[in-house]
Structures are given as C-alpha cells and as structure tokens.
Amino acid sequence: MGQVSVWAVSITALIFLQSVSTSKLVCYFTSWSQYRETSGRFVADQIDPNLCTHIIYAFAKISGNQLEPGEWNDATTYGTLNQLKRNRNLKTLLSVGGALMGPEPFRRITASPATRSEFVMSVLQLLRTNNFDGFDLAWPLAELSDKSRLTNLVKDLSVAFRRRGQKRLLLSVAIPAGREAIDKGYDIQTISEYVDFINFMTFDFHGAWESFTGHLSPLQKSTADSGSASYYNVDYAVKYLRSIGAPAEKIIMGIPTYGRSYTLSTKLTGVEAPVSGAGTLGPFTKEAGILAYYEICGFNSGAKKEWIQEQKVPYSYKGNQWVGYEDVTSVQIKVQYMKDNQLGGIMVWTLEQDDFSGSFCNQGKYPLIGAIKKELDKKAPVSATG
C-alpha cells in the first residue's frame, strides 16, 4: 500500500505542476486611457491583479538625460499600480519610448557614456523610489546608426540592474516585428544576452498606410503574399527573430486587443480590397484607423463577419468600413502556436482596449485576455504510465 500511495501522490503532484503555466502574460497599460470618455475611461485601479503575470505602464518620458514621469498624476498611478502586487506573483515594469515620443530623445541620452550613465542612474532612482520591478525600453524607429547606441544602453541598464546588494530589476525591450525594421536598428543577438525578455510586437503588419485591406496580425502568410509581403505575419517574424539569435524562451509574442480599420473605396470587401484611407474614428478611442475590441463588438452589430482560414484571424465589414482584429478563437490559436514553438509567453497591447468592463461584448470582463490566460493555464497532457 505504501508504494501505491507514493505513486498516487507523485502522479497528483505531476498533474499539479503541469497545470501551472510557466509562460509569461505581459500586459501593457497606457497613461492616456484615463482621458477617454465615460465607459472607455480606464485607470490603474480597474486592473485585475490576477490576470497578467507582468504589467507594463506606458510611458514615462525622457527630459534632458533623465527619466521622468510622463503624466501629471503618475505618482498616484504608480502607487495604485504597485498596490496590485497584493498578488505576490505580479511584476510591474515602467516603459519609456513609443511612437509618439520618437527616437530623438534616445539619441540624446546615448550620445556618450556620460549621458548614458546619467540616464541609467535616473532610471534606477525612479524605479526604486516607486517600487517597480523592472524597466521596458521601447526605442521606436531605430536606424542603422542607432544600433550600437541601443545595444550599449541595454548593456548599461543590465549591469546596473544586477548590482550586488540591491534587489535585481527586470529588463525588457520592445522589438518591432517587421524584418526590415529589425535588420535596420536592432542587434538581436547581443540584446538577447542582456535582457530578461523581448516584447515582440507581432502586429501592425498591415494598416491604413497601405492602399488595400489587410489584417494587422495574421498568424500565417497568405498564398497571395510574395516578396517582402511574405514577411508580414506572426509565423515568419517569430522564426526570423529566432534565426538571428533570440532564444525562444525570451520571446514574448504580441497579440493586439485592437483592430486596424479602413474605409473601402469600391464594392469589394475581402482581403486586399482597395481603400481610400483609414476607418472612421471609434466612439471612445477616437483615432482614425484603430478600434478597440470593445468598439468592434459594437461595430459587429449588423456587420458581416468573415474568417481568413489560411491566416487564422477574423475581419468584419459594414457599409464602407472594414476592420481586422482578434477574437476569442484567434487568440486561442495564437497561444497554442506560442506553446508549440516553446516561446516565453504572450504580450498584450493593451489592457484597456479589451472589453475590460464586460459591458460591450456580452463575453464577461476581459474576454480576449481572459481567453489568453485560460489557454496559457491549460495543463499539458500527462501520461499515467510515465
């Protein structure tokens, strides 16, 4: 009986271990979401502390050679965000950069070892004062001339974050998914050695800057894709990043909770249909060419929804408006892809563009991120025979 009991306990323990996800679920949360009107407004105390493993607050700013809060009320937001660590497993990071800030402030702080050092010291001060667990570097539109500067900054931050006698801080870097952008500005092999993980922005492959419709985050290439268009999908991007030196376990694959929208210019409604420009503004996000998932749920009332089988993603159209986006099914498929390729986890941009209140989509709160978490937490099959 003793041997049987030990065997049963061992099997039970193994099943438990298999059911606990070791994958990261990294969720960005933006400072400007607090300015949206009524039901679209989102602030830090609306975050479910048990949803994500890491929350990244975007964005701080660079002033001179110093890292500084980006918003007038960031001190309050920092405090609220870090109170979420009543979930003791949750990690919080502060991000700097993004498309709105642009690359110039990064070029200033990396002009010399002295300016880099001044910036790094200010990062340490801001993170430790406000109880953050780490830092995310989002240098946008990096050029060939920026490549060594970015790498040196990553190295300096990594060394400072691992200084003896102090709490070790996490370091992540946001990397675009387009091959041309990666090759131009990012020394992936060296960066990978110094960061804890890479937030891989596997979205925005297509958008209203083009003259035709296309999904922002197709999982696979289309049979119609040729030349450089073959690069514009998650599968190619992930395999390419790995081929140039990024360890699979450090790649956190991005999934958007927003869609890219277009205004159709003909009666054609499929993928690669001609467009005249960006889709109309959403009622809450109010940005041409972008709709939050909760806005898409409203749009889908009376719209025609289609599934792109070869790319495993949906789109919808109504009148002259067309939007490609993620739904529960597509994010489940992407999480399984992430697992199959043994990547480090999933990154979400952003918390506040999911149906965070549960009042728009009739799918409960955070339907997309919740589906991602559920898929991540699914236990792997366990053999009873060992």
PyMOL commands that set and color helices and strands:
alter all, ss='L'
color gray80, all
select helices_A, chain A and resi 2-19+31-35+38-40+44-46+74-86+104-109+113-129+144-161+179-185+188-194+227-231+234-243+248-250+293-299+328-340+351-353+367-377
alter helices_A, ss='H'
color red, helices_A
select strands_A, chain A and resi 24-30+54-63+66-68+91-97+134-138+170-176+197-201+251-256+258-264+275-278+290-292+304-308+313-318+321-324+345-349
alter strands_A, ss='S'
color yellow, strands_A
deselect
rebuild
show_as cartoon
